[in-house]
Amino acid sequence: MERLFSVGFFKMGVFIAVCLIVLLPYSSLVAQSARFFKVQAGEIPVRVLPQEAQYRFADFRWGKAIFLNGHTASAKVNYNILYEEMQFIDRKQDTLTIADEPTVEKVVVNDTSFYYHPDYGYLEELAGFTNCKLANSQRLQAVRDEDLGSSSSLDGLYESNRMGRPSQFLQPVNYGVTEQEFYHQPARQSLTLVLLEDYYFMDFNRRWHPAQKSTIRKVFRSHQKKVTRFIDEEKINFNDAQDLIKLLRYCSELE
């Protein structure tokens, strides 16, 4: 067993005691259907949100952090979706958060790898090919019920061009307050929390790019015409992981 995470690399996090209420059935990480969670006026979000909305895994699991300087450290870890940060349990059973995130290359939990990017946060690898990878990040966005309308899938939350850009009407209501203030205070109005997934490509130089038509064309610039034709003919949806895996598999074969 490798040594536990050095406290010198981390800061104290917040241990969240939650009352787990399953509001919606669990769906696959790579499924396109949206996951919606209701918070009624007066309810405290962390007390009513189910585990799947708060953490990536059902429990803390043994994982290993690999740092840019080659050092590694092991502990029980879990990705906190609410705060978009990686947490771990130390020897005193306290829940801590990785502090020096820019020094982290990736965190591996079983067969799942999370790469850290200073702009995009922790990106979970979904598929890997010879010269490219696909990853996603998960985040909760709170919207007013009247703004959400009748949307029942992720397609209803994005522009019709299917390029992965949130519709302008989907305005977050927790803008300007910290996660602590928002998730630990009673809701002032009835809210819907939408669990969104943002997708990213890693190119052959290990650089990450938002999953968009323009970026995949740039990464495979020597095959732009073929890539564009494939996207158009297959009607690739850049908000759907299975479509993106199909696209990257095709692009990797071109190389």
SEMI-743562 format. One record per residue (C-alpha): x, y, z; residue in one letter. Coordinates in steps of 0.001 Angstrom, whole numbers, plus 500000, padded with zeros to 6 digits. Layout:
% SEMI-743562
XYZa
...
% end
This chain:
% SEMI-743562
500000500000500000m
501386503371499032e
501662506155501555r
498620508231502368l
498155511659500830f
500482514193502364s
498496516845504216v
500974519376502860g
499329519047499453f
495804519575500713f
493485521900502552k
490716521037504951m
487445520430503159g
483931520287504444v
482337517047505500f
478755517008504283i
476217515054506283a
473342514380503935v
469966512788504166c
469803510715500982l
466489510913499167i
466377509253495778v
464451511657493572l
465291510276490143l
466448506894488815p
470137506542488116y
471210506803484495s
474513505845482891s
477321508375482932l
477471508331479143v
473712508497478614a
472409511647477016q
469202511953479063s
469353514777481566a
469096514257485298r
466893516729487118f
466615517197490873f
463910519223492595k
464483521472495606v
461365523020497093q
461273526454498682a
462599526235502237g
464545523005501686e
468324522898502171i
469844521393498997p
472532519237500667v
469840517602502805r
467550516613499953v
469877515985497025l
470610512267496426p
474121510834496452q
474356510751492652e
473916514533492533a
476588515178495153q
479332512642494487y
480599510744491460r
480777507436493338f
478408505921495876a
481201505902498470d
484835506922498943f
487104504441497154r
490818503779497157w
492535505942494592g
495940507272493664k
496975510824492855a
499799511188490340i
501595514530490526f
503464516336487767l
506757515799489593n
506239512029489465g
505229511593493112h
502158509522493956t
499893509280496992a
497004506989497910s
493836507397499960a
490095506857499742k
488795509499497344v
485592510707495687n
484769513545493307y
482434516139494865n
480099517343492111i
478657520186494199l
482041521851494700y
483715520381491568e
486692519174493587e
488411515933494498m
488113514964498156q
489782512266500243f
489620510799503748i
492757511071505870d
493963508847508713r
491893510832511206k
488779510142509073q
488479513826508175d
487260514749504701t
489887516873502959l
490214518535499583t
493213518607497270i
494648522115497604a
497544522292495129d
495477521106492178e
497825522548489507p
500465520065490712t
498154517103489989v
498396515287486666e
495564512855487333k
493706510871489989v
493008507197489325v
490105505454491078v
489929501765490154n
489799501891486340d
488625505511486187t
491082508348485504s
490466512023486291f
492840514470484589y
493200517913486129y
493051520977483896h
493481524487485361p
490564525869483323d
488225522881483065y
488789521213486435g
488735517418486796y
487994515617483530l
486922511988483710e
488229509836480875e
485405508076479028l
487298506566476094a
490888506421474909g
492318505774471463f
495842505698470057t
496128509457469513n
493145510995471341c
490887510672474376k
487370511700475352l
486572513009478831a
483776514843480580n
483204517005483611s
480045517002485694q
478451520032487297r
475132521007488808l
473340524074487540q
470360525493489373a
467620527077487281v
464240528526488044r
461355526268487111d
459843528956484896e
463114529246482937d
463425525499482441l
460085525211480664g
459128521751479474s
462664520504478685s
462982516816479469s
466346516011477888s
469715517601477394l
468767518442473808d
466211520869475203g
468910522688477157l
471281523318474280y
471301525301471066e
469705523690468028s
473101523521466304n
474025520705468740r
477481522153469280m
477422521900473055g
476671525495474005r
474024526052476717p
470983527994475592s
470983531608476706q
467692531258478557f
469221528726480945l
470433531251483510q
471873529933486805p
470224531291489942v
473228530668492200n
475442533149490377y
477360535482492716g
477207533256495823v
479555530530497013t
478644526862496920e
478617526875500708q
476063529690500791e
473875528218498098f
473805524522499003y
473686524966502779h
470960527638502979q
467212527092502599p
466084527648499015a
464239530932498595r
462140529523495768q
461360526230494068s
464370525181491986l
465432522512489559t
469046521367489656l
470285520014486333v
473266517655486281l
475164518696483163l
478099517048481436e
480677518999479429d
482823516999476998y
486475517452476027y
488987515986473563f
492634515276474366m
494864515511471295d
498114513652470558f
500052516420472370n
498028515791475559r
496206519113475248r
492502519305476117w
489897521023473929h
486135521549474407p
484238519012472304a
483096521125469364q
483132520751465615k
485755523465465266s
488150521840467744t
487970518327466298i
488617519784462850r
491626521604464264k
493032518531466008v
492712516445462829f
493446519299460443r
495069517008457870s
491737515188457495h
489342518122457852q
487198517256454835k
486725513637455879k
486022514603459472v
483482517248458442t
481741514822456099r
481575512159458819f
480105514639461330i
477456515757458853d
476546512321457524e
476405510687460961e
474665513730462485k
477121513741465370i
475657515293468500n
478402516999470494f
476307516662473682n
476172512863473415d
479078510748474660a
478306507772472417q
478315509991469330d
481622511531470393l
483175508116470992i
482085507084467491k
483606510276466091l
486944509841467871l
487148506197466843r
486738507258463227y
489300510057463574c
491854507768465212s
491590505341462304e
492380508163459889l
495756508610461554e
% end
